[in-house]
Amino acid sequence: MHNLWIPVVAILTVAGLIFGSQAYSDVQRDAHIAAIISERLDSQATAEISHLKRVNKGYGVCGDYALSRTESGHFYYNSATKHLALGTDASLYHDNCEGVSD
């Protein structure tokens, strides 16, 4: 019976590593997007991003950003091509985020 614990512990360890690394990579991606938005808008403050939705089979992210109480908007980021589109008028945002439900 004690030989059964070894595969169970191994499976749980591998599952923890997979899900943990996915959560870590999502946090890194979000921090990268916030930094790029701040850089693009030439701001010293870090952008806060919210209402994130994955699109394009997980390769794209639509969401909202805010730099201050007065400066905010929408964005689309493609993680495969590293392209960022700010504002609803941008063609990348329009093509990928219009009609995405909350």
C-alpha positions in Angstrom: 0.0 0.0 0.0 2.8 2.4 0.7 4.1 2.0 -2.9 0.9 3.7 -4.0 1.9 7.0 -2.4 4.9 7.5 -4.7 2.9 7.9 -7.9 0.2 9.9 -6.2 2.8 12.4 -4.8 4.6 12.5 -8.2 1.3 13.3 -10.0 0.4 16.0 -7.5 3.8 17.5 -7.7 3.8 17.7 -11.5 0.2 19.1 -11.5 1.4 21.8 -9.0 4.3 22.7 -11.2 2.2 23.0 -14.3 -0.5 25.2 -12.7 2.0 27.2 -10.7 4.1 28.0 -13.8 1.0 29.0 -15.7 -0.1 31.4 -13.0 3.4 32.9 -12.8 3.6 33.4 -16.6 0.2 35.2 -16.5 1.5 37.6 -13.8 4.7 38.2 -15.9 2.6 38.9 -19.0 0.4 41.3 -17.1 3.3 43.2 -15.7 4.9 43.3 -19.1 1.7 44.8 -20.7 1.5 47.4 -17.9 5.1 48.4 -18.5 4.7 48.7 -22.2 1.5 50.9 -21.8 3.4 53.2 -19.4 6.3 53.4 -21.8 4.1 54.0 -24.9 2.3 56.8 -23.1 5.6 58.3 -21.8 4.5 58.0 -18.2 6.5 57.5 -15.0 3.5 55.9 -13.3 2.9 52.2 -13.9 -0.4 51.5 -15.7 -3.0 49.5 -13.9 -4.7 46.9 -16.2 -8.1 45.4 -15.6 -11.0 43.5 -17.2 -8.6 41.2 -19.1 -10.1 38.8 -21.6 -8.1 36.3 -23.6 -8.8 36.3 -27.3 -7.3 34.6 -30.4 -6.9 31.2 -28.7 -5.0 32.8 -25.8 -2.5 34.7 -27.9 -4.2 38.0 -27.4 -5.4 40.0 -24.5 -8.1 42.7 -24.4 -8.6 44.9 -21.4 -8.7 48.3 -19.8 -5.8 50.4 -18.5 -5.6 53.4 -16.2 -2.5 55.6 -15.6 -4.3 58.2 -13.4 -7.8 59.2 -12.6 -8.0 61.2 -15.8 -6.1 59.0 -18.2 -7.6 55.6 -19.1 -8.6 53.6 -22.0 -8.7 50.2 -23.7 -5.9 48.1 -25.1 -5.2 44.9 -27.1 -1.9 43.1 -26.8 -0.8 40.2 -29.0 1.7 38.0 -27.0 2.9 36.2 -30.2 3.9 39.3 -32.1 4.4 41.7 -29.1 2.1 44.3 -30.7 0.1 46.7 -28.5 -2.9 48.7 -29.7 -4.2 51.5 -27.5 -7.7 52.9 -27.8 -10.8 51.6 -29.5 -9.9 53.4 -32.7 -6.9 51.2 -33.3 -7.5 48.6 -36.0 -5.9 45.8 -34.0 -8.3 46.6 -31.1 -11.3 46.8 -33.4 -10.4 43.5 -35.2 -9.8 41.5 -32.0 -11.7 43.0 -29.1 -15.0 44.4 -30.6 -17.8 42.2 -29.6 -15.9 40.3 -26.9 -18.4 39.8 -24.1 -17.6 40.4 -20.5 
